[in-house]
Amino acid sequence: MIKFATVRGDVLVDDRNKPEIPAILAKIGLELDQNGKYLIATNQSSSAELLLGGRKISLKPSSSLRIMGNKSVFGCHNETWHRHASWKTLLGRIWLRLDSDASEDDTRNSVIGVRG
């Protein structure tokens, strides 16, 4: 279960599995489907606490959380937005940064060897 316990300010929630549905603003009590691939992002003056698989996770200002099934990845960003900003562009930049960080992590953890 993914559920928002507290929300202060504007906290964006985007589901990569449902690109036809625009990002939403989180609110207290909002529950998310565990099968989604979510990006949750706070702005410079917002924060949130959510329950994820029995754990309490705190998101501080200017942070992001990527949830993919049973895996979650924290991040920080320096993007600024206001309630009427282009959220699609903003979330696209954060998704791109998280995707590139993930691919760098994969290459750092790979093992290259020669069988002989």
For each residue, the residues with C-beta under 8 A, 3 or more apart:
1: 31 34 51 52 53
2: 31 32 33 34 38 50 51 52 53 67
3: 29 30 31 32 50 51
4: 7 11 26 27 28 29 30 31 48 49 50
5: 28 49 50 51 56
6: 28 47 48 49
7: 4 11 26 27 28 30 46 48
8: 11 46 47 48
9: 42 43 45 46 47
10: 25 42 43 46 81 83
11: 4 7 8 25 26 40 41 42 43 46 47 48 59
12: 23 24 25 26 39 40 41 42 87 90 91
13: 23 24 25 26 30 32 38 39 40
14: 23 38 39 40 41 87 91 95
15: 18 21 32 36 37 38
16: 19 36 37 38 39 95
17: 35 36 37
18: 15 21 36
19: 16
20:
21: 15 18 24
22: 87 88
23: 12 13 14 87 88 91
24: 12 13 21
25: 10 11 12 13
26: 4 7 11 12 13 30 40 48
27: 4 7 30
28: 4 5 6 7
29: 3 4
30: 3 4 7 13 26 27
31: 1 2 3 4
32: 2 3 13 15 36 38 67
33: 2 36
34: 1 2 69
35: 17 69
36: 15 16 17 18 32 33 67
37: 15 16 17 66 67 68 69
38: 2 13 14 15 16 32 65 66 67 68
39: 12 13 14 16 64 65 66 91 94 95 98
40: 11 12 13 14 26 48 50 59 64 65 66 67
41: 11 12 14 63 64 65 77 79 90 91 94
42: 9 10 11 12 46 47 48 59 60 61 62 63 64
43: 9 10 11 46 61 62 79 80 81 82
44: 61 62 80
45: 9 61
46: 7 8 9 10 11 42 43 61
47: 6 8 9 11 42 58 59 60 61
48: 4 6 7 8 11 26 40 42 58 59
49: 4 5 6 56 57 58 59
50: 2 3 4 5 40 56 57 59
51: 1 2 3 5 54 55 56 57
52: 1 2 55 57 67 72
53: 1 2 70
54: 51
55: 51 52
56: 5 49 50 51
57: 49 50 51 52 65 72
58: 47 48 49
59: 11 40 42 47 48 49 50 63 64 65
60: 42 47 63
61: 42 43 44 45 46 47
62: 42 43 44 76 77 78 79
63: 41 42 59 60 74 75 76 77
64: 39 40 41 42 59 74 75 76 77 94 98
65: 38 39 40 41 57 59 72 73 74 75
66: 37 38 39 40 72 73 75 98
67: 2 32 36 37 38 40 52 71 72
68: 37 38 71 72 73
69: 34 35 37
70: 53
71: 67 68
72: 52 57 65 66 67 68
73: 65 66 68 98 101 102
74: 63 64 65
75: 63 64 65 66 94 97 98 101
76: 62 63 64
77: 41 62 63 64 93 94 97
78: 62
79: 41 43 62 90 93 94
80: 43 44
81: 10 43 85 87 90
82: 43 85
83: 10
84:
85: 81 82 90
86: 89 90
87: 12 14 22 23 81 90 91
88: 22 23 91 92
89: 86 92 93
90: 12 41 79 81 85 86 87 93 94
91: 12 14 23 39 41 87 88 94 95
92: 88 89 95 96
93: 77 79 89 90 96 97
94: 39 41 64 75 77 79 90 91 97 98
95: 14 16 39 91 92 98 99
96: 92 93 99 100
97: 75 77 93 94 100 101
98: 39 64 66 73 75 94 95 101 102
99: 95 96 102 103
100: 96 97 103 104
101: 73 75 97 98 104 105
102: 73 98 99 105 106
103: 99 100 106 107
104: 100 101 107 108
105: 101 102 108 109
106: 102 103 109 110
107: 103 104 110
108: 104 105
109: 105 106
110: 106 107
111:
112:
113:
114:
115:
116:
